[in-house]
Amino acid sequence: EVQLVESGGGSVQAGGSLRLSCAASGYTYSMAWFRHIPGKEREGVAGIRGGDTPIYADSVKGRFAISRDNAKNTLSLQMNNLKPEDTAMYYCAAGTSPFALLVPDDYTWWGQGAQVTVSS
């Protein structure tokens, strides 16, 4: 069992920046950030497998950056140039699959979520 705890959500105006962090209770090969807007399906935002090149959803490429510190078992998401459509609950996810993509079923453990609100 891996426990994930997100922090760093909040409110910001369009064009601003926020940084999300996720503290994991242990190491997992694959980690990712997802977001959910009520009434819509959970969307993969960014993911990283081991030391591989990160993967991003097209909607956030060039604006968001995912990183991890394996020594500290932490995952971060730097979000720049935020837009109102980025408003959502953001979740940290972790799994063991070396083939994990930005698909919810590829991940086993989930955090409780951190709200990000971007105003225009």
N, C-alpha and C positions, 0 to 999 in steps of 0.2 A: 504494500500500500504506500503510495506516494501522496503526500499532502502538498497542495499548492496555495499560496497566499499572495494575492495581487495587492499592489499599492500604487498610488500616484495619480489616480483619476482626478477629475475636477472639471471646472468650467473655464472656458477661454473664448476669446473673440476670434472670428475668422482671421486666418493668417498667423495666428499664434502657435505656440508649441507646448507640448506636454510630454512627459516621460513616464511610462508605466514600468513597474518592476514586478517580478514574480519570484518569490522565494520557495524553493522546492526542498522537501525533507530528504531527498536523495537524488542520485544521478539517474537520468533517463536519456536514452539515445536521441530521441526526437522530442522537440518542443516547438510550440507554436502559439500564436495569438489568433483568436477568433473574435468576432463581434456579432452582436445580435440586436436587431431592432424589432420591437414588438410587431407581430403580424408578418414578419419576414423570416426566412430561414437563416440559420447561423452561417456566417460568412467567414471563410479563412482569410486572414489578413497577411500574415507572414509566418514562416516556419524555418527551422534550422535542424539538420540531422547531423549529429556528431560534429565533425569539423568541415562539413560540406558548405558550399556556397549557399547562402540563404535564398529562399524563394518568397516571392511577393505576389499579392493580388495586383492585377493591372491598375486598379483604382488607387493604389497607394504607392506605386513605384515612383521613386525619385523624391518622395516626401517622408516615408517611414523607413526606419532602419532597425532591424532586429539584431540583438547580440546576446551572447551568453558567457557566463564565467563558470566554467566547469569546476574550478577549485572551490567556489562558494555556492554552487548549485543555484545560480540565479539566472533569470532571463529578463531582458529588458526590451522595451520598444520605444524608440525615440520618434515622436510624431511632430513633424514640422509642417508649416503652411496648412494648418488644419482648416477644413471646410465644414459648413453646417451638416453636410451629408455624412460626415465622419461621426456624428453623434450616435452613440450606441453604448451598450454594456459590453465591455471588453473582457474576454476570458483567456486565461493562461491554460494551456493544455500540454500534456506530456504522455509519451508512449514509448514502446520498445521497438517498434518496427523501423528497420533501416530504409524502408521504402515509403515512409509516411509523406503524404502531400497535404494540401490544405483541405482535407476532408475530415469532418468530425469523427467518422467511424475509425479513422487511423489512430486515434488517441484514446487512452484508457482513463487518465486522471484529469480532473478539471478543477480549477479554482472557483471561488465564489463570485467572481466578477468585480469589475471596477467601472463606474459610470464615467463616461466622457461626454461632455456637452459643449458644443461649439455654436456660438451665437453669431448671427450675421450683422 
